[in-house]
Structures are given as structure tokens and as C-alpha cells.
Amino acid sequence: MTGHDYNARMAALWIMHGTACVKLLRANGRALHAENFEAALREFVDIIAGEVGRDILTEAMDWASGQVSVYGNDLQSDAPVSIH
């Protein structure tokens, strides 16, 4: 695994974590905060994709989704942030 792959995987886990935070904010009536968090998360994704490449980040998101799915929590399926 290259440094870019490792960094992309770690970022993918944080993206999924951020997505869960957005969902929690929305579910608790804090839509404005959720929108702001989501906008920041999109910027984060753009920065990481620019550093490691969109293909590598996409593969990392697939990997992260697989890791989370093992525990029955497929957070990426309705993620508000897209890397494409």
C-alpha cells in the first residue's frame, strides 16, 4: 500500500464519520449546522481528492464502506457527500 492509499483510506474513514455527524445533526433538528458541516466536508473531499487523486479516493471510500459494513452500518449508501 502506498502512502497515498493509506492517506486516502484514513480520509475515507473520516469522511464517513463526518457523514454520520451530518445525519446526527439533521436528525436532531439542527439543519443549519448540518448544512454547514456538509459544505465543509465537501471542501475536505475536494482537497483530499486533489492530493491523492479521485480514483484513489473512490477506491478508499469503497474500502471504508466495506470495513463499516462488516459491523452492519453501511453509512456510505446514503452519504450526502459525493467524491465524484
N, C-alpha and C positions, 0 to 999 in steps of 0.2 A: 504494500500500500504506500502510495506516495504521500508527501506532505500535503499536497492539495486535496487528495482523497480524504485524509484524516481530518483536515480542517473543514472540509465540506460536510463530512459526517457529523462533526461536533456542531457545526452551524445548523444542520438539518434538525438535530435534536432540539436546539434552542428555538428554531422556527416552529416546531411542533409544540413546544412548551408555550411559546408566545400565542399560538393559535388557541391553545386551551385557556390562556388568560383572557383573550378576547371573548371567548364563549362564556366564561365565568362572569365577566363584566356585563355582557348583554343579558345574561340570564338573571342578573340581579338589578336590572333597571338602570344601568349606567352606560347607556348607549353612546353618549358623547365621549366618555373615556375609552370605550371600546373602539370607536371610530378613530380616535387619536392614536391609540395603541396599534391598531391595524395599519394606519398610514405609516407609522414608524417602522413597523415590521416589514412593510413593502420596501421601504428605503433600505433596510438592513439586507433584505434578499437581493436587491439590486447591487448593493456594494459587494456582497459575498460572491454573487454570480459574476461580477466584473473581475474579481480577483482569482477565482478558481475555474470559471467557465460555466455556462448554463448546463451543458451536458453533464459535467461532473456533479454539479449541484442537484440536477434531476436524479442522477443515479444515487446520490447520497440521500435524497428525500425518499426514494424507493426503499433504500436500505433501512432508514429510520422508521418508515412506516411498517416494514416487516418486523423490526425489533419491538415496536409498540404493539403490533397485532398479536404477538405471542402472548401478551397479557390480556387480550380481549378488548383493547382500547384503540380502535383504528381512528386516530384523530385526523388523519390526512384526508379522509374520504369527503369531508365537507369543510375543508380548511378555507378560510376567507382569503388567504394569501396564495397567489399563484406564482410559480417561478418561471412560467413560460412567457 
